Amino acid sequence: MKQKLTIAVADFSPFIMSDGGQYRGFEIDLWERIAEEIGVGFEYRKCDFKEVLPLLEAHQADVGLAGITITEEREKHIDFSHETLDSGLLIAVKKDRNKPKFFETIETIVREGGRLLRSAAFGIAIFIVLAGNVLWFAERGVDTFDRQYFPGIFEAFWLTVVSMSTVGFGDYIPETWFGRIVTTGIIFSGAVIFGLLVAQVSAFLAVRKVKGEINTSRDLYGKKVATVAGSTSIDVLRRVNAEIIPVSGANEAYGKLKEGAVDAVVFDAPVAIYYAKNDRDRQIEVVGELFEKQKYGIALREGSEWREPINRAILKIVESGRYDALYKKWFGENLTMEV
């Protein structure tokens, strides 16, 4: 076996962080313990995230470390170790950006409150049809409406609508006592119906104000979202029709977020949490829950002779409790804890 391995690494805090040729991070600590277990020398080769896998495929590197998600597509070209971390994706936003705007709020009501609005519209239409028919039959023997069902029923519908809305233009006035009782009931019913509808919309807006305009992956529709080029986040963002802004690394992405050049950043949960916790300006916050759950592993050349030794070393490190110590060092007790 080759006794000195080339390790392709890309900055991806807190997995990999470099400073003047010195490397630290969760995967650096884990790899160095693995290397010690299998007794192999190594050297780091720094590159961009999107270059890690091509270097392995070209046999210009033996191992790839960069918070790499294990996927079926990637395993067609490279090998992976046992999984080293369970995680997923999170959304980060700028705190003052995550406030509802008028037109975006209206769009959200139509998109997310569509079921409520459709149900309300259907219910109001049924009420108008029923009440209008009762009114027409109540007034059919007098001259309130046209004595023919058509167009008389449409005149009755009109009186029902203006009575519900309490506008009362006065162009149609019921003459029978039964018609007046029905109209009175329509007025009170309209007040209740519209009151409930306004209350529901107000409650929806209040929740949106608290939660912000971006809270789940669905809210990324049409938004400018930065993520690392070549990462699995790209496919996720395509599915929700976000406007993808590819970047080379997390520092660039969060820089764009602070400048207002993007609406949100989508990253692996460890990266999102790390940056939010370590943001000196306290401008960044993580919103929503973990989505698109993923498993991470150490990437290897296809058919690598080092896969089995590395897997055995990972199992040994886990069983000895050293993995738990590394996990707590970099992520705390819970990877998705509140920021």
N, C-alpha and C positions, 0 to 999 in steps of 0.2 A: 504494500500500500504506500501511496505517496505520504511522506511524513511532514509536509508543510502545505497547508491548505490556503487558498485565496478566498477570503470572505468578502463578498460584495455587500456593502452597506449603504443605506441612504438615510439621511436625517428624517426622523419620524418620531418626534417626542411623544411619549416618554420611552418608546422602544429603543430608538437610536438617537444619540445627541453627540455631536462632535465639536471640538474646540481646539484648534491648533494641533491637530493630529492625535488628540486624546479623545477616547470614546467612552461614553457611559450610557446607561439606560437599562431597561428591563431585559431586552434581548442580549445586550452586551454581557451583562452579569450572568445570564443563563448560559450563553454560549461559552463563556470562559470557564464555567464549572463543567460543562460538557467536555470541552477540550482537555481539561485536567483529568477527567474520568477516563477518556479514551487515549490519553497520552499522545496528543498530536500538537505540532506547532502550527502557527497560522500567521497570516498578515492581512490587515484590512485594506480593502480597495474601495474608496469612496466614489459614489456615483449618484445620479438622479434615480428616483424610484422607478421610473419607466425603463431604466437601463438594467435593472437587477436581473430580471428573468432572461432577457436576451443574452446577457453575459454568461449565464448558466447554460443556455442552449448552444452558445458558440464555444463552450468548454474553455472560456476565459476566466471562469471563477468556479469554485467547488461548492460554495455555500452562499446562500442569499439571506440576509437579515434586513427586514424593513417593515415589520408588522404585516406580513403577507398572508392574505386570506386563502384558505384552501378551497379551490373550486374544481369542478369536473373538467372544465375547459383547460385550466392550467396544468392539470395532471396528465393531459395528453402530450405535453412537451417536457415537463420536468417532474421530479419526484418531491414528496414532502415527508417530513418526519411525522411522528405522532403529533397530535395537536398540542400546542403549548399554551393556548389561551382561548376561552370562550368569550365572545363579546358580540358586537354588532355596531350599528351606526347611530349617531346622535346629531342633532341640529344645534348649531350655535348662531346667535344673532347679536347685534349690537343693541344694548339696552334701550337707547332712545329711538332706535329704528323700529322696535317691536311695539308700535302704538298704532291703533287703527286710524286710517284716513277715511274720509267720507265716502268717496267713490269705491274704494277697495272694500269698505264695510258693506256697501250696498251689493257689490258683486258677491261678497261672501254670503250675505243673506239669501240671495237668489240661488247660489250654488249649494250651500250647506243647509239652508232653511227651506229648500225647495219643497220638501215633503209637507212641511207645515203650511206653506203658502198654497200649495195645490189642494190640500185638504180643506183649508179655510175657503178658498175660492169655490170649490165644489159644494161645500155646505151652504154658502151664501146663495149660490145659484139655485140650489134645490129649494131653499127657503123662499126666494123671490118667486119661483114658479108656483109653489103651493099657495103662498099668501096672495099672489096675483090672481090666481084662479078663484080663490074664496071671495076676494073683493069683487071680481067681475060678476060672479053669480049673485052676490049680495046686492049689487047695484044694477043688475041687468034690466029691471023693470022701470028704472028711472032714466034720466038723461045724463047721468054722471059720465058714462062711457058710451061709445058706439054700441048699439044694441046687437050688432053682428059680432060673433066671437072673434073673427078677424075683421078689422084691426082692434076691436075693443079690448082684447086681452093684452095687447101691447101698451095700451093706455093704462090698464090696471098694473102692469109691471112697472110702468114709470112712476105711478103713485106709490107703489111699494118701495121702490128705490129711494125716492125723495123722503118718504116717511121714515125709512130705516136710518137714513143719514141725518134726519131731523132738519133738512133744508127747508122743505115745505114751500114750494114756489106758489102754491095756491091755484094752479091752472086746473087741477082736478080736486073737487071737494065731495066726499061721500055725503049722500043725502039721507040714506036709511040709517036707523039706529044700529042695526046689525053691522052695516058697513063702517060706521064710526067706531064701534067696539073693536072690529077687526083692525082698523087703522091704528087705534090706540095700542092694541097688542103688538102691532108691527113696530111702532115707535119704541116701545119699551124693549122689545126683543132686539131691535137694531142697536140700541144703546148697550145692551149686554154683550151682543156678538162682537161689535167693534171694540168694546172695552177689553174683552178677553183677548182679541187679536192684538191690540196695542200692547197689552200686558206681556203677551208671549214674545213679541218682537223686542220690547224693552228689555226683557229678561235675557234674550239672546244677545242683544248688544252689550248688556252689562257683563255677561260671561266673556264675550269676545274682548272687551276692554281689559278685563282682568288677565285673560290668557294671552292676549296679543294676537296680532294678525298671522303670525307663524308659530304654530305649536305642534303640528304633525307633518308627516311627509306629504299629505294631501295639500297642505297649505303652500307647498313649494311650487304649485302649478303657476307657470308663467313668470316665476321669480328668478332673479339672477343669483345663481348658487355656485360658490367656488368649491372645488374639490381637487384632489391630486390626480393629474393625468395618468391614465393607465390603471387606476384603482377600480375596485368593484363598485364604488359609489357611482361611477359614471352610468352604468347600466340601470341602477336604481333611479337616478335622476331622469334618465330618458323615459322611464315608465310613467313618471308623474308629470312629464312635459315641462320640466324646469328648463330655464335657459342656463346651460352649463358653461361655467368659466373655469377651464382647466388651469391648474397652477403646478409648479414644480415641487412645492412643499408647503407645510403648514404655516411657516412664517409669512410667506407671500399671501396665502389665503386670508390670514387674520389681518394682515396689513390692508388688504383690499376692503375687508369688512369694516375696519375702523375708519377708512377714508370714505366709506359710503358707496364704493364702486360696486358692491354686491349686497344683496339683501340677506344672505345667510351663507353659512359654511356647513357642509356635511362631511364629517370625518368619522373614522373609527372612534368608538366611545372613549378608549383610553386617551387618545389625542385630544378630543374635544374637552374632556374633563380636565386634563392637565393644563391646557391653555387657559381655560376659564379660571381655574384656581390660581394660576400664576400670572394672570394679567395685572400688571402693576396699576394700570389706569382704571381697573374694575369696569371696563366698558363692555366686556363680553359676558354673555350668560348662555347656559345650555337650557334648551326648552324641550318639552315633550318627553316621551319615553323611548327606550331602546327599540329600534326596529331593524329589520333585515339582519337577523342574528347570523353570526359568522364564527368560523373556527380558524385559528391562526396556527401556522406551523413554520418550521425551518425549511427553506427551499433548497433543493439539491439537484445536481445534474441528473438527468434520466439514467437509470441503471447504476447510480452511484454505489460504490462499495462501502461508503461511509454511512449509509442509511441505517443498517442494523446496529452498528456500534453506537450511533447517535441515539437511536430509539432506546437501546438498553440503558444508556447513560441518563436519558430523560426519566425513565421509569425509576431508576435508582435515586435520582435527585428528588423526585416526587415522594417516594417511599421514605426517604430519610428526613423529610420535613423542610429541606432547604428550599424547595420550590415555594412553599407557603410563606417563608420568610422573605423571599424575593418579591412575591406578589404583594405582600403587605407593605413592603418598602416603597414600591412604585405606585400602587393603586389603592392602598388602604384596605379596609375590610370588605368593601363592596364597590365594584367597578361602576355601578350606576347610581352611586350615592348622590344626594343633592349637592349642588355647588354653592 
